[in-house]
Amino acid sequence: MDIIFLGGLKIDTIIGIYDWERKTKQTVILDIEMAHDIQKAAATDDIENTLDYKAVSQHVISFVEQSNFFLVEKLAEEIISTIRKEFKVPWVKLTLNKKGAISGASDVGIIIERGVK
Ligand SMILES: Nc1nc2c(c(=O)[nH]1)N=C([C@H](O)[C@@H](O)CO)CN2
């Protein structure tokens, strides 16, 4: 299966377990890989025949901006769930980077994949 990806998508949201994190938005950075057969789009050169990564990015930005979960695990699971449901994507891999959450670490977060390619 082919992969359509979005990399380095930065979104501000409420995320975290501490009191200050419930009041102050933080930035999460998403790398998203989505399985999709691109052959029909390549043959027809028509946006109607593919997974529109612009539409996916707008949906994910809106979803994450409105969310207010405690754990990155929950946010990651819900992002994949909404992508699979809204866009009928069979397999999604998500890297969620909560950069700056740990002093001394340049990156911290979670990598999950759901579904079958
Ligand atoms: N496995 C996790 N560990 C921690 C999380 C989390 O979401 N998953 N969150 C925190 C705090 O919110 C942290 O980001 C602030 O330093 C701590 N550990």
Backbone and ligand atoms as CSV (ligand in chain L), in Angstrom:
chain,resi,resn,atom,element,x,y,z
A,1,MET,N,N,0.851,-1.205,0.000
A,1,MET,CA,C,0.000,0.000,0.000
A,1,MET,C,C,0.880,1.247,0.000
A,2,ASP,N,N,0.430,2.258,-0.688
A,2,ASP,CA,C,1.158,3.532,-0.708
A,2,ASP,C,C,0.863,4.321,0.577
A,3,ILE,N,N,1.645,5.360,0.793
A,3,ILE,CA,C,1.469,6.178,2.000
A,3,ILE,C,C,1.385,7.655,1.629
A,4,ILE,N,N,0.365,8.323,2.152
A,4,ILE,CA,C,0.267,9.780,2.080
A,4,ILE,C,C,0.597,10.297,3.478
A,5,PHE,N,N,1.487,11.281,3.551
A,5,PHE,CA,C,1.922,11.718,4.876
A,5,PHE,C,C,1.815,13.226,5.081
A,6,LEU,N,N,1.725,13.573,6.345
A,6,LEU,CA,C,1.767,14.974,6.786
A,6,LEU,C,C,2.857,15.036,7.851
A,7,GLY,N,N,3.806,15.923,7.712
A,7,GLY,CA,C,4.913,15.976,8.673
A,7,GLY,C,C,5.030,17.331,9.344
A,8,GLY,N,N,5.346,17.306,10.624
A,8,GLY,CA,C,5.616,18.553,11.351
A,8,GLY,C,C,4.417,19.461,11.490
A,9,LEU,N,N,3.237,18.864,11.630
A,9,LEU,CA,C,2.011,19.660,11.780
A,9,LEU,C,C,1.920,20.170,13.223
A,10,LYS,N,N,2.065,21.477,13.406
A,10,LYS,CA,C,2.085,22.075,14.753
A,10,LYS,C,C,0.704,22.591,15.122
A,11,ILE,N,N,0.209,22.169,16.298
A,11,ILE,CA,C,-1.122,22.573,16.745
A,11,ILE,C,C,-1.074,22.902,18.238
A,12,ASP,N,N,-1.701,24.000,18.617
A,12,ASP,CA,C,-1.773,24.400,20.032
A,12,ASP,C,C,-3.038,23.827,20.663
A,13,THR,N,N,-2.865,23.247,21.851
A,13,THR,CA,C,-4.005,22.616,22.520
A,13,THR,C,C,-3.769,22.501,24.028
A,14,ILE,N,N,-4.836,22.242,24.753
A,14,ILE,CA,C,-4.718,21.905,26.172
A,14,ILE,C,C,-4.379,20.424,26.266
A,15,ILE,N,N,-3.234,20.103,26.881
A,15,ILE,CA,C,-2.806,18.710,27.036
A,15,ILE,C,C,-1.882,18.617,28.241
A,16,GLY,N,N,-2.183,17.686,29.164
A,16,GLY,CA,C,-1.288,17.507,30.294
A,16,GLY,C,C,-2.033,17.238,31.590
A,17,ILE,N,N,-1.267,16.743,32.567
A,17,ILE,CA,C,-1.869,16.294,33.822
A,17,ILE,C,C,-1.755,17.319,34.946
A,18,TYR,N,N,-0.890,18.321,34.771
A,18,TYR,CA,C,-0.669,19.284,35.859
A,18,TYR,C,C,-1.610,20.479,35.746
A,19,ASP,N,N,-1.830,21.147,36.905
A,19,ASP,CA,C,-2.788,22.265,36.949
A,19,ASP,C,C,-2.491,23.318,35.878
A,20,TRP,N,N,-1.214,23.700,35.768
A,20,TRP,CA,C,-0.879,24.769,34.811
A,20,TRP,C,C,-1.162,24.331,33.376
A,21,GLU,N,N,-1.053,23.016,33.155
A,21,GLU,CA,C,-1.280,22.510,31.781
A,21,GLU,C,C,-2.762,22.507,31.405
A,22,ARG,N,N,-3.633,22.599,32.424
A,22,ARG,CA,C,-5.072,22.634,32.158
A,22,ARG,C,C,-5.514,24.043,31.761
A,23,LYS,N,N,-4.604,25.020,31.972
A,23,LYS,CA,C,-4.960,26.433,31.722
A,23,LYS,C,C,-4.188,27.038,30.556
A,24,THR,N,N,-3.071,26.442,30.203
A,24,THR,CA,C,-2.196,27.033,29.180
A,24,THR,C,C,-2.030,26.071,28.003
A,25,LYS,N,N,-2.312,26.561,26.805
A,25,LYS,CA,C,-2.147,25.707,25.627
A,25,LYS,C,C,-0.672,25.428,25.369
A,26,GLN,N,N,-0.386,24.213,24.899
A,26,GLN,CA,C,0.961,23.826,24.498
A,26,GLN,C,C,0.912,23.330,23.051
A,27,THR,N,N,2.080,23.334,22.445
A,27,THR,CA,C,2.143,22.904,21.047
A,27,THR,C,C,2.468,21.416,20.963
A,28,VAL,N,N,1.685,20.703,20.181
A,28,VAL,CA,C,2.044,19.328,19.830
A,28,VAL,C,C,2.402,19.323,18.342
A,29,ILE,N,N,3.340,18.467,17.994
A,29,ILE,CA,C,3.785,18.368,16.599
A,29,ILE,C,C,3.473,16.949,16.118
A,30,LEU,N,N,2.736,16.875,15.028
A,30,LEU,CA,C,2.265,15.577,14.536
A,30,LEU,C,C,2.938,15.197,13.225
A,31,ASP,N,N,3.361,13.941,13.142
A,31,ASP,CA,C,3.736,13.323,11.871
A,31,ASP,C,C,2.722,12.211,11.639
A,32,ILE,N,N,2.027,12.272,10.508
A,32,ILE,CA,C,0.948,11.322,10.240
A,32,ILE,C,C,1.219,10.593,8.925
A,33,GLU,N,N,1.158,9.274,8.969
A,33,GLU,CA,C,1.261,8.459,7.747
A,33,GLU,C,C,-0.054,7.720,7.557
A,34,MET,N,N,-0.596,7.765,6.325
A,34,MET,CA,C,-1.891,7.136,6.046
A,34,MET,C,C,-1.778,6.247,4.820
A,35,ALA,N,N,-2.206,4.995,4.969
A,35,ALA,CA,C,-2.177,4.076,3.837
A,35,ALA,C,C,-3.249,4.466,2.832
A,36,HIS,N,N,-2.847,4.530,1.578
A,36,HIS,CA,C,-3.813,4.858,0.529
A,36,HIS,C,C,-3.235,4.402,-0.812
A,37,ASP,N,N,-4.067,3.734,-1.622
A,37,ASP,CA,C,-3.642,3.326,-2.966
A,37,ASP,C,C,-3.741,4.550,-3.885
A,38,ILE,N,N,-2.625,5.047,-4.351
A,38,ILE,CA,C,-2.632,6.301,-5.121
A,38,ILE,C,C,-2.745,6.076,-6.640
A,39,GLN,N,N,-2.897,4.816,-7.059
A,39,GLN,CA,C,-2.825,4.525,-8.504
A,39,GLN,C,C,-3.945,5.192,-9.313
A,40,LYS,N,N,-5.167,5.240,-8.751
A,40,LYS,CA,C,-6.271,5.850,-9.482
A,40,LYS,C,C,-6.031,7.358,-9.662
A,41,ALA,N,N,-5.537,7.996,-8.610
A,41,ALA,CA,C,-5.238,9.425,-8.695
A,41,ALA,C,C,-4.122,9.681,-9.709
A,42,ALA,N,N,-3.131,8.810,-9.716
A,42,ALA,CA,C,-2.022,8.967,-10.658
A,42,ALA,C,C,-2.499,8.790,-12.094
A,43,ALA,N,N,-3.436,7.873,-12.284
A,43,ALA,CA,C,-3.938,7.610,-13.637
A,43,ALA,C,C,-4.854,8.711,-14.150
A,44,THR,N,N,-5.632,9.334,-13.237
A,44,THR,CA,C,-6.647,10.309,-13.653
A,44,THR,C,C,-6.234,11.758,-13.409
A,45,ASP,N,N,-5.256,11.963,-12.556
A,45,ASP,CA,C,-4.806,13.312,-12.177
A,45,ASP,C,C,-5.953,14.140,-11.609
A,46,ASP,N,N,-6.796,13.480,-10.787
A,46,ASP,CA,C,-8.027,14.111,-10.272
A,46,ASP,C,C,-8.053,14.008,-8.742
A,47,ILE,N,N,-8.186,15.153,-8.057
A,47,ILE,CA,C,-8.204,15.194,-6.595
A,47,ILE,C,C,-9.343,14.362,-6.015
A,48,GLU,N,N,-10.417,14.182,-6.794
A,48,GLU,CA,C,-11.562,13.384,-6.313
A,48,GLU,C,C,-11.193,11.922,-6.123
A,49,ASN,N,N,-10.087,11.498,-6.725
A,49,ASN,CA,C,-9.703,10.089,-6.672
A,49,ASN,C,C,-8.564,9.809,-5.706
A,50,THR,N,N,-8.421,10.666,-4.725
A,50,THR,CA,C,-7.353,10.416,-3.757
A,50,THR,C,C,-7.768,10.880,-2.364
A,51,LEU,N,N,-6.892,10.644,-1.414
A,51,LEU,CA,C,-7.073,11.137,-0.052
A,51,LEU,C,C,-6.484,12.550,-0.016
A,52,ASP,N,N,-7.335,13.543,0.169
A,52,ASP,CA,C,-6.930,14.949,0.114
A,52,ASP,C,C,-6.209,15.326,1.421
A,53,TYR,N,N,-4.875,15.462,1.354
A,53,TYR,CA,C,-4.131,15.728,2.597
A,53,TYR,C,C,-4.450,17.101,3.179
A,54,LYS,N,N,-4.912,18.028,2.349
A,54,LYS,CA,C,-5.347,19.339,2.870
A,54,LYS,C,C,-6.598,19.164,3.746
A,55,ALA,N,N,-7.535,18.365,3.250
A,55,ALA,CA,C,-8.762,18.112,4.022
A,55,ALA,C,C,-8.436,17.401,5.332
A,56,VAL,N,N,-7.500,16.453,5.283
A,56,VAL,CA,C,-7.110,15.741,6.508
A,56,VAL,C,C,-6.477,16.720,7.494
A,57,SER,N,N,-5.594,17.574,6.999
A,57,SER,CA,C,-4.908,18.505,7.913
A,57,SER,C,C,-5.912,19.455,8.569
A,58,GLN,N,N,-6.871,19.967,7.807
A,58,GLN,CA,C,-7.874,20.882,8.373
A,58,GLN,C,C,-8.707,20.186,9.439
A,59,HIS,N,N,-9.072,18.932,9.173
A,59,HIS,CA,C,-9.869,18.172,10.137
A,59,HIS,C,C,-9.073,17.942,11.423
A,60,VAL,N,N,-7.819,17.529,11.270
A,60,VAL,CA,C,-6.992,17.228,12.447
A,60,VAL,C,C,-6.720,18.503,13.255
A,61,ILE,N,N,-6.421,19.604,12.582
A,61,ILE,CA,C,-6.175,20.869,13.293
A,61,ILE,C,C,-7.404,21.256,14.114
A,62,SER,N,N,-8.567,21.198,13.501
A,62,SER,CA,C,-9.801,21.556,14.196
A,62,SER,C,C,-10.052,20.631,15.391
A,63,PHE,N,N,-9.849,19.326,15.175
A,63,PHE,CA,C,-10.084,18.344,16.237
A,63,PHE,C,C,-9.144,18.582,17.428
A,64,VAL,N,N,-7.860,18.746,17.144
A,64,VAL,CA,C,-6.871,18.881,18.227
A,64,VAL,C,C,-7.026,20.225,18.949
A,65,GLU,N,N,-7.299,21.282,18.196
A,65,GLU,CA,C,-7.483,22.593,18.833
A,65,GLU,C,C,-8.639,22.582,19.831
A,66,GLN,N,N,-9.664,21.805,19.544
A,66,GLN,CA,C,-10.845,21.765,20.417
A,66,GLN,C,C,-10.734,20.730,21.538
A,67,SER,N,N,-9.704,19.886,21.488
A,67,SER,CA,C,-9.572,18.822,22.489
A,67,SER,C,C,-8.934,19.355,23.770
A,68,ASN,N,N,-9.085,18.583,24.858
A,68,ASN,CA,C,-8.461,18.976,26.136
A,68,ASN,C,C,-8.160,17.726,26.974
A,69,PHE,N,N,-7.460,16.786,26.385
A,69,PHE,CA,C,-7.142,15.542,27.068
A,69,PHE,C,C,-5.993,15.729,28.063
A,70,PHE,N,N,-5.837,14.735,28.953
A,70,PHE,CA,C,-4.763,14.756,29.945
A,70,PHE,C,C,-3.487,14.105,29.385
A,71,LEU,N,N,-3.634,12.944,28.785
A,71,LEU,CA,C,-2.471,12.162,28.350
A,71,LEU,C,C,-2.261,12.226,26.836
A,72,VAL,N,N,-1.000,12.192,26.427
A,72,VAL,CA,C,-0.703,12.127,24.994
A,72,VAL,C,C,-1.221,10.821,24.394
A,73,GLU,N,N,-1.274,9.766,25.208
A,73,GLU,CA,C,-1.804,8.483,24.735
A,73,GLU,C,C,-3.242,8.638,24.250
A,74,LYS,N,N,-4.056,9.331,25.052
A,74,LYS,CA,C,-5.469,9.515,24.703
A,74,LYS,C,C,-5.618,10.397,23.466
A,75,LEU,N,N,-4.855,11.489,23.425
A,75,LEU,CA,C,-4.932,12.381,22.265
A,75,LEU,C,C,-4.532,11.640,20.989
A,76,ALA,N,N,-3.441,10.892,21.054
A,76,ALA,CA,C,-2.975,10.162,19.870
A,76,ALA,C,C,-4.022,9.157,19.381
A,77,GLU,N,N,-4.587,8.414,20.323
A,77,GLU,CA,C,-5.594,7.402,19.960
A,77,GLU,C,C,-6.809,8.053,19.298
A,78,GLU,N,N,-7.232,9.187,19.844
A,78,GLU,CA,C,-8.424,9.869,19.311
A,78,GLU,C,C,-8.142,10.507,17.945
A,79,ILE,N,N,-6.928,10.986,17.734
A,79,ILE,CA,C,-6.591,11.548,16.416
A,79,ILE,C,C,-6.672,10.457,15.350
A,80,ILE,N,N,-6.066,9.316,15.642
A,80,ILE,CA,C,-6.118,8.223,14.664
A,80,ILE,C,C,-7.553,7.770,14.441
A,81,SER,N,N,-8.296,7.679,15.505
A,81,SER,CA,C,-9.681,7.225,15.398
A,81,SER,C,C,-10.505,8.150,14.485
A,82,THR,N,N,-10.348,9.457,14.650
A,82,THR,CA,C,-11.151,10.377,13.831
A,82,THR,C,C,-10.688,10.373,12.371
A,83,ILE,N,N,-9.395,10.225,12.132
A,83,ILE,CA,C,-8.912,10.141,10.739
A,83,ILE,C,C,-9.478,8.898,10.057
A,84,ARG,N,N,-9.429,7.770,10.749
A,84,ARG,CA,C,-9.892,6.517,10.137
A,84,ARG,C,C,-11.391,6.573,9.858
A,85,LYS,N,N,-12.136,7.192,10.792
A,85,LYS,CA,C,-13.586,7.262,10.645
A,85,LYS,C,C,-13.993,8.253,9.545
A,86,GLU,N,N,-13.416,9.430,9.568
A,86,GLU,CA,C,-13.834,10.500,8.633
A,86,GLU,C,C,-13.363,10.254,7.214
A,87,PHE,N,N,-12.178,9.653,7.064
A,87,PHE,CA,C,-11.582,9.539,5.733
A,87,PHE,C,C,-11.432,8.092,5.262
A,88,LYS,N,N,-11.978,7.158,6.035
A,88,LYS,CA,C,-11.957,5.730,5.653
A,88,LYS,C,C,-10.532,5.254,5.329
A,89,VAL,N,N,-9.594,5.645,6.179
A,89,VAL,CA,C,-8.206,5.233,5.988
A,89,VAL,C,C,-7.985,3.916,6.726
A,90,PRO,N,N,-7.481,2.877,6.041
A,90,PRO,CA,C,-7.359,1.564,6.683
A,90,PRO,C,C,-6.249,1.454,7.716
A,91,TRP,N,N,-5.184,2.263,7.538
A,91,TRP,CA,C,-4.029,2.186,8.445
A,91,TRP,C,C,-3.459,3.580,8.629
A,92,VAL,N,N,-3.210,3.930,9.890
A,92,VAL,CA,C,-2.611,5.233,10.209
A,92,VAL,C,C,-1.492,5.034,11.229
A,93,LYS,N,N,-0.372,5.687,10.984
A,93,LYS,CA,C,0.708,5.753,11.975
A,93,LYS,C,C,0.858,7.219,12.387
A,94,LEU,N,N,0.942,7.430,13.698
A,94,LEU,CA,C,1.024,8.800,14.210
A,94,LEU,C,C,2.185,8.937,15.188
A,95,THR,N,N,3.010,9.942,14.947
A,95,THR,CA,C,4.013,10.352,15.923
A,95,THR,C,C,3.546,11.676,16.514
A,96,LEU,N,N,3.364,11.677,17.833
A,96,LEU,CA,C,2.923,12.895,18.527
A,96,LEU,C,C,4.065,13.368,19.416
A,97,ASN,N,N,4.613,14.537,19.104
A,97,ASN,CA,C,5.759,15.086,19.827
A,97,ASN,C,C,5.289,16.249,20.709
A,98,LYS,N,N,5.435,16.069,22.021
A,98,LYS,CA,C,5.115,17.158,22.950
A,98,LYS,C,C,6.444,17.796,23.343
A,99,LYS,N,N,7.026,18.462,22.383
A,99,LYS,CA,C,8.366,19.036,22.522
A,99,LYS,C,C,8.428,19.958,23.741
A,100,GLY,N,N,9.469,19.834,24.528
A,100,GLY,CA,C,9.636,20.739,25.665
A,100,GLY,C,C,8.938,20.285,26.934
A,101,ALA,N,N,8.258,19.142,26.889
A,101,ALA,CA,C,7.542,18.670,28.076
A,101,ALA,C,C,8.496,18.211,29.169
A,102,ILE,N,N,9.670,17.762,28.775
A,102,ILE,CA,C,10.672,17.308,29.743
A,102,ILE,C,C,11.914,18.171,29.599
A,103,SER,N,N,12.296,18.849,30.685
A,103,SER,CA,C,13.497,19.685,30.574
A,103,SER,C,C,14.707,18.778,30.381
A,104,GLY,N,N,15.532,19.132,29.433
A,104,GLY,CA,C,16.712,18.321,29.135
A,104,GLY,C,C,16.496,17.370,27.976
A,105,ALA,N,N,15.236,17.168,27.591
A,105,ALA,CA,C,14.952,16.303,26.432
A,105,ALA,C,C,14.457,17.165,25.277
A,106,SER,N,N,14.996,16.949,24.101
A,106,SER,CA,C,14.562,17.772,22.961
A,106,SER,C,C,13.198,17.326,22.451
A,107,ASP,N,N,12.894,16.056,22.629
A,107,ASP,CA,C,11.625,15.521,22.127
A,107,ASP,C,C,11.059,14.499,23.100
A,108,VAL,N,N,9.739,14.494,23.228
A,108,VAL,CA,C,9.070,13.476,24.038
A,108,VAL,C,C,7.675,13.263,23.464
A,109,GLY,N,N,7.224,12.020,23.508
A,109,GLY,CA,C,5.886,11.788,22.952
A,109,GLY,C,C,5.587,10.323,22.744
A,110,ILE,N,N,4.837,10.047,21.698
A,110,ILE,CA,C,4.309,8.713,21.509
A,110,ILE,C,C,4.217,8.408,20.017
A,111,ILE,N,N,4.444,7.159,19.678
A,111,ILE,CA,C,4.277,6.689,18.299
A,111,ILE,C,C,3.319,5.508,18.338
A,112,ILE,N,N,2.200,5.622,17.599
A,112,ILE,CA,C,1.264,4.494,17.550
A,112,ILE,C,C,0.812,4.277,16.108
A,113,GLU,N,N,0.420,3.068,15.804
A,113,GLU,CA,C,-0.199,2.787,14.516
A,113,GLU,C,C,-1.397,1.886,14.741
A,114,ARG,N,N,-2.439,2.106,13.943
A,114,ARG,CA,C,-3.679,1.344,14.071
A,114,ARG,C,C,-4.182,0.918,12.696
A,115,GLY,N,N,-4.808,-0.252,12.639
A,115,GLY,CA,C,-5.373,-0.753,11.391
A,115,GLY,C,C,-4.380,-1.630,10.644
A,116,VAL,N,N,-4.766,-2.013,9.433
A,116,VAL,CA,C,-3.898,-2.852,8.593
A,116,VAL,C,C,-3.669,-2.170,7.245
A,117,LYS,N,N,-2.450,-2.302,6.752
A,117,LYS,CA,C,-2.106,-1.670,5.456
A,117,LYS,C,C,-2.738,-2.433,4.308
L,1,LIG,N1,N,3.180,8.399,29.353
L,1,LIG,C1,C,2.933,9.702,29.695
L,1,LIG,N2,N,3.637,10.264,30.656
L,1,LIG,C2,C,3.400,11.537,30.996
L,1,LIG,C3,C,2.413,12.294,30.338
L,1,LIG,C4,C,1.665,11.653,29.319
L,1,LIG,O1,O,0.755,12.247,28.685
L,1,LIG,N3,N,1.952,10.354,29.022
L,1,LIG,N4,N,2.217,13.610,30.679
L,1,LIG,C5,C,2.947,14.207,31.597
L,1,LIG,C6,C,2.820,15.653,31.824
L,1,LIG,O2,O,1.611,16.184,31.365
L,1,LIG,C7,C,4.051,16.248,31.147
L,1,LIG,O3,O,3.848,16.358,29.741
L,1,LIG,C8,C,4.514,17.510,31.727
L,1,LIG,O4,O,5.864,17.407,32.005
L,1,LIG,C9,C,3.940,13.501,32.398
L,1,LIG,N5,N,4.120,12.114,31.984
